Amino acid sequence: MLEGSCLCGAVRWHYDDFPESATACNCSACSRYGALWAYGYEGENIRVSGATKAFVRGDSLGFHSCPECGCLAYWRGLGVNQDGRRRIAVNLHLTEPGPIESVPIRHFDGFDTWEDLPMDGRCVKDMWF
């Protein structure tokens, strides 16, 4: 299990699994936020707590930040899928780096092609330290 929190500790997340990879996206939002995402489903393998301020992007995502310290904690889907599940992704930059330093980075081209890019061998420690 991984846990993350904003700088002031008011917003927290719990990720019950260990991520197989972290996603770095280059869309106009993610490239500005600089987040590394680990994906799951709300209330299943990811739980969040604390009051947030959401920036809603289009009709699909809300980016949730702490209203006190400003840290981006997670994005949350605005709707549910066919199974009634809601996608959510936590920002791995809010957890301790040691346990996730060897997690491989998946690069996603959210700016142009909306496709995964080839793996390049980098892992979290290459983008964080």
C-alpha atoms as a printed R data frame, in Angstrom:
    type eleno elety resid chain resno       x      y       z
1   ATOM     1    CA   MET     A     1   0.000  0.000   0.000
2   ATOM     2    CA   LEU     A     2   1.105  3.548  -0.741
3   ATOM     3    CA   GLU     A     3  -0.052  6.697   0.984
4   ATOM     4    CA   GLY     A     4   0.312 10.253  -0.164
5   ATOM     5    CA   SER     A     5  -0.537 13.666   1.218
6   ATOM     6    CA   CYS     A     6  -0.302 17.301   0.278
7   ATOM     7    CA   LEU     A     7   2.245 19.565   1.973
8   ATOM     8    CA   CYS     A     8  -0.046 20.595   4.813
9   ATOM     9    CA   GLY     A     9  -1.539 17.111   5.247
10  ATOM    10    CA   ALA     A    10  -5.170 18.134   4.745
11  ATOM    11    CA   VAL     A    11  -5.645 16.014   1.587
12  ATOM    12    CA   ARG     A    12  -4.608 12.372   1.555
13  ATOM    13    CA   TRP     A    13  -4.835  9.363  -0.671
14  ATOM    14    CA   HIS     A    14  -4.361  5.627  -0.117
15  ATOM    15    CA   TYR     A    15  -3.441  3.303  -2.962
16  ATOM    16    CA   ASP     A    16  -4.022 -0.296  -1.913
17  ATOM    17    CA   ASP     A    17  -1.938 -1.841  -4.700
18  ATOM    18    CA   PHE     A    18   1.610 -1.195  -5.845
19  ATOM    19    CA   PRO     A    19   1.682  0.479  -9.265
20  ATOM    20    CA   GLU     A    20   3.114 -1.528 -12.138
21  ATOM    21    CA   SER     A    21   3.973  1.781 -13.781
22  ATOM    22    CA   ALA     A    22   3.550  5.525 -13.420
23  ATOM    23    CA   THR     A    23   2.224  7.650 -16.257
24  ATOM    24    CA   ALA     A    24   3.747 10.920 -17.374
25  ATOM    25    CA   CYS     A    25   1.327 12.655 -19.744
26  ATOM    26    CA   ASN     A    26   2.166 15.623 -21.944
27  ATOM    27    CA   CYS     A    27  -1.349 17.036 -22.354
28  ATOM    28    CA   SER     A    28  -1.729 20.735 -21.649
29  ATOM    29    CA   ALA     A    29  -2.908 20.078 -18.059
30  ATOM    30    CA   CYS     A    30  -0.526 17.307 -17.012
31  ATOM    31    CA   SER     A    31   2.543 18.974 -18.507
32  ATOM    32    CA   ARG     A    32   1.798 22.060 -16.404
33  ATOM    33    CA   TYR     A    33   1.075 20.054 -13.261
34  ATOM    34    CA   GLY     A    34   4.124 17.806 -13.660
35  ATOM    35    CA   ALA     A    35   2.309 14.881 -12.069
36  ATOM    36    CA   LEU     A    36   3.117 11.175 -12.203
37  ATOM    37    CA   TRP     A    37  -0.123  9.217 -12.207
38  ATOM    38    CA   ALA     A    38  -1.043  5.819 -10.750
39  ATOM    39    CA   TYR     A    39  -4.506  4.689 -11.863
40  ATOM    40    CA   GLY     A    40  -7.328  2.835 -10.220
41  ATOM    41    CA   TYR     A    41 -10.957  3.039  -9.240
42  ATOM    42    CA   GLU     A    42 -12.422  5.189  -6.519
43  ATOM    43    CA   GLY     A    43 -13.400  3.219  -3.442
44  ATOM    44    CA   GLU     A    44 -11.744  0.050  -4.728
45  ATOM    45    CA   ASN     A    45  -7.965  0.359  -4.764
46  ATOM    46    CA   ILE     A    46  -7.842  4.136  -4.254
47  ATOM    47    CA   ARG     A    47  -9.365  6.099  -1.399
48  ATOM    48    CA   VAL     A    48  -9.084  9.858  -0.961
49  ATOM    49    CA   SER     A    49  -9.864 12.109   1.981
50  ATOM    50    CA   GLY     A    50  -9.892 15.800   2.769
51  ATOM    51    CA   ALA     A    51 -11.602 18.785   1.209
52  ATOM    52    CA   THR     A    52 -10.296 19.729  -2.235
53  ATOM    53    CA   LYS     A    53 -10.816 22.389  -4.847
54  ATOM    54    CA   ALA     A    54 -11.461 20.846  -8.249
55  ATOM    55    CA   PHE     A    55 -10.546 22.291 -11.599
56  ATOM    56    CA   VAL     A    56 -12.928 20.636 -14.043
57  ATOM    57    CA   ARG     A    57 -11.435 20.101 -17.454
58  ATOM    58    CA   GLY     A    58 -13.946 19.627 -20.241
59  ATOM    59    CA   ASP     A    59 -16.609 17.052 -19.491
60  ATOM    60    CA   SER     A    60 -14.490 14.154 -18.263
61  ATOM    61    CA   LEU     A    61 -12.004 15.034 -15.487
62  ATOM    62    CA   GLY     A    62 -11.704 17.042 -12.317
63  ATOM    63    CA   PHE     A    63  -8.186 17.818 -11.054
64  ATOM    64    CA   HIS     A    64  -8.307 17.974  -7.246
65  ATOM    65    CA   SER     A    65  -5.924 20.170  -5.260
66  ATOM    66    CA   CYS     A    66  -5.610 21.125  -1.630
67  ATOM    67    CA   PRO     A    67  -7.255 24.529  -1.107
68  ATOM    68    CA   GLU     A    68  -4.681 25.367   1.598
69  ATOM    69    CA   CYS     A    69  -1.256 24.455   0.185
70  ATOM    70    CA   GLY     A    70  -2.200 24.023  -3.488
71  ATOM    71    CA   CYS     A    71  -0.757 20.531  -4.102
72  ATOM    72    CA   LEU     A    72  -2.412 18.550  -6.880
73  ATOM    73    CA   ALA     A    73  -3.455 15.275  -5.246
74  ATOM    74    CA   TYR     A    74  -5.485 13.388  -7.853
75  ATOM    75    CA   TRP     A    75  -7.756 13.522 -10.853
76  ATOM    76    CA   ARG     A    76 -11.189 11.979 -10.721
77  ATOM    77    CA   GLY     A    77 -13.508 11.049 -13.557
78  ATOM    78    CA   LEU     A    78 -16.725 13.044 -13.635
79  ATOM    79    CA   GLY     A    79 -18.790 10.037 -14.619
80  ATOM    80    CA   VAL     A    80 -18.824  6.321 -14.062
81  ATOM    81    CA   ASN     A    81 -18.131  3.598 -16.617
82  ATOM    82    CA   GLN     A    82 -20.539  0.890 -17.771
83  ATOM    83    CA   ASP     A    83 -19.807 -1.122 -14.607
84  ATOM    84    CA   GLY     A    84 -20.657  1.825 -12.364
85  ATOM    85    CA   ARG     A    85 -16.991  2.376 -11.459
86  ATOM    86    CA   ARG     A    86 -15.266  5.786 -11.365
87  ATOM    87    CA   ARG     A    87 -11.686  6.171 -12.634
88  ATOM    88    CA   ILE     A    88  -9.253  8.034 -10.467
89  ATOM    89    CA   ALA     A    89  -5.496  8.585 -10.548
90  ATOM    90    CA   VAL     A    90  -3.279  9.724  -7.708
91  ATOM    91    CA   ASN     A    91  -0.223 11.933  -8.056
92  ATOM    92    CA   LEU     A    92   2.747  9.800  -7.016
93  ATOM    93    CA   HIS     A    93   4.763 12.934  -6.255
94  ATOM    94    CA   LEU     A    94   2.801 13.092  -2.984
95  ATOM    95    CA   THR     A    95   4.213  9.835  -1.599
96  ATOM    96    CA   GLU     A    96   7.676  8.957  -0.335
97  ATOM    97    CA   PRO     A    97  10.112  8.450  -3.227
98  ATOM    98    CA   GLY     A    98  12.053  5.446  -1.906
99  ATOM    99    CA   PRO     A    99   9.439  2.703  -2.314
100 ATOM   100    CA   ILE     A   100   8.508  3.772  -5.856
101 ATOM   101    CA   GLU     A   101  11.895  4.802  -7.255
102 ATOM   102    CA   SER     A   102  12.132  1.768  -9.562
103 ATOM   103    CA   VAL     A   103   8.557  1.987 -10.906
104 ATOM   104    CA   PRO     A   104   8.795  2.290 -14.716
105 ATOM   105    CA   ILE     A   105   7.483  5.418 -16.409
106 ATOM   106    CA   ARG     A   106   4.931  5.105 -19.193
107 ATOM   107    CA   HIS     A   107   4.797  8.152 -21.424
108 ATOM   108    CA   PHE     A   108   1.388  9.073 -22.789
109 ATOM   109    CA   ASP     A   109   0.974 11.510 -25.668
110 ATOM   110    CA   GLY     A   110  -2.116 13.355 -24.509
111 ATOM   111    CA   PHE     A   111  -1.058 16.387 -26.530
112 ATOM   112    CA   ASP     A   112  -1.169 15.000 -30.041
113 ATOM   113    CA   THR     A   113  -1.855 11.309 -30.741
114 ATOM   114    CA   TRP     A   114  -3.638 10.210 -27.531
115 ATOM   115    CA   GLU     A   115  -1.496  7.052 -27.519
116 ATOM   116    CA   ASP     A   116   1.126  5.435 -25.326
117 ATOM   117    CA   LEU     A   117   4.670  6.186 -26.443
118 ATOM   118    CA   PRO     A   118   7.379  3.502 -26.507
119 ATOM   119    CA   MET     A   119   8.912  2.675 -23.133
120 ATOM   120    CA   ASP     A   120  12.371  4.237 -22.806
121 ATOM   121    CA   GLY     A   121  13.669  2.456 -19.706
122 ATOM   122    CA   ARG     A   122  13.256  5.408 -17.354
123 ATOM   123    CA   CYS     A   123  11.748  4.963 -13.931
124 ATOM   124    CA   VAL     A   124  10.459  7.309 -11.217
125 ATOM   125    CA   LYS     A   125  13.917  8.069  -9.832
126 ATOM   126    CA   ASP     A   126  15.018  9.310 -13.280
127 ATOM   127    CA   MET     A   127  12.252 11.915 -13.325
128 ATOM   128    CA   TRP     A   128  12.167 12.824  -9.651
129 ATOM   129    CA   PHE     A   129  15.690 12.877  -8.202
